[in-house]
Amino acid sequence: MEEASTTSPGSTGQLTLVEAARYALLRRIAFAMRHEMVVHLQPIGMITEVIERRLKAPSPDLVQVQEGMAKINSFSRAAVHSCLDVITWLAPEPGRMVSLEEGVRECISLLRSNFSFRGFALRDELGHAPAPVPRAGLRHVLPASLLLLADSSGAPADITITAELEPARALLVLSLEPTDGPAPTTAEPPYRPLRPQEVEALAQAEGMGFARDGDTIRLTLPRVHETGA
């Protein structure tokens, strides 16, 4: 006798939307992640070339060589830290919490250049928002929502992020407002746009609320209250 499937067509469709959104999101932010790693690796190669030239001199200045090696050591540590952090965008750390303001600024830091090339300025008007929230959920849903707003609107424009804190939840408000300015350098996204139903399904999978009204998106995140020992 065949065992009945416990997965309903509705849940299968929802899972498909979530996985499609995650894949599309990673494809969209792949260039930004690569840039985040390269920006820390490039100085190492440049300093290495300088040291090689100095070592080929008839009488190498060993003090300068030592200083160069110290710089390589410092940049290498920064590069390792950056690369490990980029990996967490691909494989989120389960249960990792972050303050709302830190999590939002991590996302903006990664995406700012990419959005700027397309004619969008990301404005952080969060203020002090120490509320702990799930880092993985924020890293998935916030970038996806920002991309959704940008993809469905013309550039140039400002996208402002504000927050409202309540005892049981945190509310992020993303507002897009067209501005006057030059045409963007890069208008077309490197991969297909995310669809609203995909972003909404992704938010639900991360335990977050998603609501869109024109050029405004509201994300509701559960606040996690830390308990004492």
N, C-alpha and C positions, 0 to 999 in steps of 0.2 A: 504494500500500500504506500502510495507516495505521500511524503510529508508536506503539509500545506506551508506555503511561504508566509513568513511573518512580516514581510515588507510590503506595504501597500503601494499602489501606483502613485498616490500622492506623495508619500515620503520619498519614494525613488526619484520622482521629479524634483522635489526640493533638494535632495542630495546632489542631483545633477547640476542644478543651478548654483549651488554653493561651490562645487568643485570647478565649474566653469568660471565662476567669479575669481576664485583663488588663482587659477592658472592665468587668466587674463591679467589679473593684477600683477603677478610676478613678471609677466612679459612686459607690462607697461613700465615697471620700475626697475627693470634689469639694467638699463643704461645708467640710471642713477646709482645703483649699487656698485656697478663697475667703476664709475667715477669716484665713488667714496673710497674704494680700495686703491685705485691708481694714484690718487692725489697724495697718498701717504707712501707709495712705493717709488714714485718718480725721483724724489730727492735722493734716495739711496743710490740709484744709478748715477746721478749727476755727481755726487760727492765721490763715488768710487772712481769715476773718470779723472777727477781732479787729483786724487791720491796717486793714481797710476802715472799721471804726467809728472808729479813731483818726485816719485820714486825713480823715474828715468833720468832725472837731473844728475850731473856729475857728482854733486855733493848734496844729497837730499836733506832737507830740513826735517829732521825727525820729530821736532816739536810740532810742526804743522801737520805732519802725517798722523801723529798721535791725536791731535785735536780733531782731524778729519775722521779718524776711527771712532772717537767718542761721539761725534755727530751721527755716524752710521748706526752706532749702538742705540742712540736715543730714537732715531727715526725708525729703526727696526722694531723697537718695543711698541711705538705708536702704531706702526703698520700691522703688527700682530693683533693688537687690541682692536683696531678698526676692522680687520678681516674677520675676526671672531664675532664681532658685533653684527657685521653684514650677514654672516651665516645664520644668525638668529632671526633674520627676516625670512629665510627659507625654512628653517626648522625652529619654530618658537619654543622657548623654554616653558614647560608646563608649570602653571601656578605662579609665574613671575609677575610681581606687582610693580607698579611705577606710579609716581604722583601724576596727576592729570597734566599739570603744566610741563613736567619733564617729558612725558610721553608725546604730547602734542609738539613740543619743540624738536624732539627726535624726528618726527615725521616731516616737519617743515624743513629741517636742516637737510634731510635726504632729498626732498622734492623741489626745493626752492629754485635751483638752477634750471631744472627741466621745465618747470612752469614758466619761468622767466623767458626762456627761449620761445615759448609759445605765446607770450604776450600777457601772461597772468602774474600778478603780484600777490603773494601770500602774506596776509597781515595778521600777526599774532597780537590779539588784544585780550588775551586770557587773564592777565594779571596774576595774582597769587592764588593758585589752585592746588593745594597740597593733598587733595583727596586721593587715596590710593585706588587705582583701577587696574583691571587686567591688561598687561602690556600687549599680549598677543592679539587680543580683540581690537584694541585701539590701533595697532599697526596694520591690521587688515582693513577695518571698516573706515577709518578716517581717510587714508589715501584713496580708497575706492570711491568714497563720497566726493572728495576733492576732484578726482578725475571725472566723475560723473557730471559735476557742475561745469567743469571746464569744457568737456566734450560737447555739451549741449548748448553752449553759449559762445558768442563771438568775442574775439579778443580785439583790443586790450581790455582788461577788466581787473578789478581788485577782488580777492576772495578773503573776507575777514572772518576770523575765528574768535568767538567769545564763549564764555562759560557761565553757567548758573549752577551753584551748588545747593543741594537740599540734603536733609539728614540721611535719606535712603538712596539718593541717586545724584548723578552729575549730568547736566545737560550741556551738550556742545551745540553751538549754533554756527553754521557755515552760511555766509551771505555773500553772494556775488553781485557786484555793481559795475556796470560798464564805465570805462574811462576814456578820455581823449589821449591819443598818443600814436606813435608810429606803428606801422604794420609789424606783426611778429616775425622773427627770423624763421621759426619753424612752426607752421600752422597745423600740419597733419600729425596725428599720434603715430608712434612706431608700430602699434598693433591695434586691433579692433577696439572700439569704444566699449566700455562696460554698460550693460543694460540696467535700467532701474530695478527690475525684478531680481536681477542677480545680486545687486548691492543690498537690497532689502533682505533677500534670503541669507546672504552672508552675515548681515547684522543679527538676524534671528539666530543663526547657528552659533554666534559668539555671545548670545544672551543680551543683546543690545536692542534698543528701540530705534526705528528709522522712520522718519516722516519727511516728506518733501512737499514744498509749496512754491512752485515756480523756481526762482533763483535762490531759495533758502532751503537748507537741509538741517533737520534737528536730530541729533543722536543722543539717545538716553543710555547712560552707562550705570550699572549698579555700583554703589560705593561699598568697598570692603572695609569694614571696621576692624582694625587690629586689636587683638585682645592681649591683655597683660599675662605674664607668666604666672 
